[in-house]
């Protein structure tokens, strides 16, 4: 399948959704797939589309197809989206980064005009330039992509390293060898606590959140994975629901980190007398432990002791069953009205 476009042909669309939930983000790809099969997920909220084939099939311009997609996503999923159209991934992403919210910015097909747009952009927008490298370049007075393009490649390599310097020099001149590779959204893991009655007690809610964090953390460690994003969904007695999510500063499989994140998400909802019937926690952005970022030592003895204890608890659960060893907060809750042993586990792919 051809996933490339001719030089100057503006057919790559970078589409960014405004704060989608995990489930909504997955549904986005059904809508996008109605227009083109060449869709690449960029979790947690974006996608790349190659529209060259769709332009020929539907007889519409890339801008018209982008408008159709925005309208369908708004109508079916209630999503606000922002997009960028360009001749390659680099141009499309920069167009999306600099577009007004809710619009699609299409770069001109004229290569010289598109390159002038690229060179006006701040250096930090160039893919491959992280905070540390940006700081290095700025020390040498390189603040824009155009200024980087004017620097000899050997000098860029001296600052950034041989392979990175070569790559950045290419991109600063508008060359991007990456193609749009069809790939759907990554797997998520979900765990749900359903109550057999309306729950208003904040302490009971915190116990449920703790249980979900322990369950998800144990499942991550058993699978040798770490998560980047955490989502909390609270379902009320009338079956309506509120969803909030957070991206973590580093990937984790550490249950206390998941617990504290869920506590913060729930606290941010400001619920006081809401009657709650179920709570669902989802984790996404899953990577294998070998690819996860290194764990930053906290120098907090309580935190480090909890990390050291987790493998022991995991082995006990594997031998004696889930819940054989549990925090005192959960042990004290057993037998109370509304308590149901075991979360409802649901992996999503």
Secondary structure, 3 states (H helix, E strand, C coil): CCCCCCCCCCCEEEEEECCCCHHHHHHHHHHHHCCCCCEEEECCCEEEEECHHHHHHHCCCHHHHHHHHHHHHHHHHCCCEEEEEECCHHHHHHHHHCCCCCCEEECCCCHHHHHHHHHHCEHHHCCCCCHHHHHHHHHCCCCEHHHHHCCCHHHHHHHHCHHHHHHHHHHHCCCCCCCCCCECCCCEEEEEEEEEEEECCHHHHHHHHHHHHHHHHHHHHHHCEEEEEEEEEEEECCCCEEEEEEEEEEEECCHHHHHHHHHHHHHHHCCCCCCEEEEEEEEECCEECCCCCCCCCCCCHHHHHHHHHHHHHHHHHHHHCCCCCCCHHHHCCCCCCCCCCCCEEEEEC
